[in-house]
Amino acid sequence: MARGNAATEHHVVAVAKPTAEESVLVVGPGPGVGLAAAAEHARQVIGVDPSHEMLELCAQRCSEAVEAGTVVLRHATAARTGADDESVDVVLGVNNLHLWEDRAAAFAELHRVLRPGGRMVLSAHEKWLPVDRHQLAKELEAAGFTDVQTWVWQPPSLLAGRAVQLRAWRAG
C-alpha cells in the first residue's frame, strides 16, 4: 500500500497545497505516506483511521512528528472523525472512499469539520467506486460543498490504476 499509493498520496497533497498555518485532516491515512507528506507543509496533521494496524504504521513512519505533537492519530472513521466543528483547513483522503459505510454521513462530517473557506481533496481507484465521479460530485454538493471539481488522473506508478479525484470547498 505504501509503495502503490505513494504517487497518489503526494499528488493529493500537492493539489491541496496545505500551508504552514493550516491544519489538515487525513482520512484513512493507511501506512502514513500522505500523512507524512502533509506534515512537511502544515502546522498540524490529524490522521483518522478505523484500523489500529494502520495507525501503528503511521505512528512508526511519523514518529518524530507524533512525538512533537504536529501529527495526531485517532482511531476514527470518515463519518465520525472526533474533530471539532470548523477545526481543520484541509481534508485529504486517498483510496478509501469505497470503504466508507455511509458516504452521505461521511461527506456531512467532513463538511462539518472544515473551516469556512476550507478545501477537501479526495482520490479513489476508479474501478472500485460504487458510483461515477459525477454522482460523487452531486453527493458533495448535497452535503454543502461548493465549487466541486472532478477529474481522472493516471498515477505514474505501474502498481496504481486510474484514479477519480475530487476537490471541493466549504463556502467561506
HELIX and SHEET records of a PDB file:
HELIX    1   1 ALA A    2  ALA A   16  1                                  15    
HELIX    2   2 VAL A   33  ALA A   39  1                                   7    
HELIX    3   3 HIS A   52  ARG A   61  1                                  10    
HELIX    4   4 SER A   63  ALA A   68  1                                   6    
HELIX    5   5 LEU A   97  LEU A   99  5                                   3    
HELIX    6   6 ARG A  103  VAL A  113  1                                  11    
HELIX    7   7 GLU A  126  TRP A  128  5                                   3    
HELIX    8   8 ARG A  133  ALA A  142  1                                  10    
SHEET    1   A 7 VAL A  71  HIS A  75  0                                        
SHEET    2   A 7 GLN A  44  ASP A  49  1                                        
SHEET    3   A 7 SER A  23  VAL A  27  1                                        
SHEET    4   A 7 VAL A  88  VAL A  94  1                                        
SHEET    5   A 7 LEU A 114  HIS A 125  1                                        
SHEET    6   A 7 ALA A 163  ARG A 170 -1                                        
SHEET    7   A 7 PHE A 145  TRP A 153 -1                                        
END                                                                             
